Amino acid sequence: MLSTGDSSLAKNIEFYLWNADREQTVAEKIVSILSKSWPLTLKEIHEMVAGKSEKVSHQATHKALKGLVKNRVLSKDGFKYELSMEWLKKLNNFSKAAIIVRQNKKSAKRFH
């Protein structure tokens, strides 16, 4: 179970749960893309991230991928990337724990 003291995980989760009021970062776009289609190569990911926009360079995509792998959000097998099952399980545990805490606080408020 996820402990509240796992600051690196909390930092990663906070980073990837973006605010809809702003444009997604390259890393956020990559996570979103790989949640729907995997495994993908750097070239495939870059084409999807950049789309019709030329604002995102190949180097920016590569840098974001390296950071995501370093933070264990993605796993890499050969030249292909996918979301890390370890990260997905931790994200799932974090969500479940947050729901339980929220439900317990609602229950506690009813009795006050």
Helices and strands as residue ranges (DSSP letters): H 7-16, H 26-36, E 40-41, H 42-50, H 58-70, E 74-77, E 80-83, H 85-110
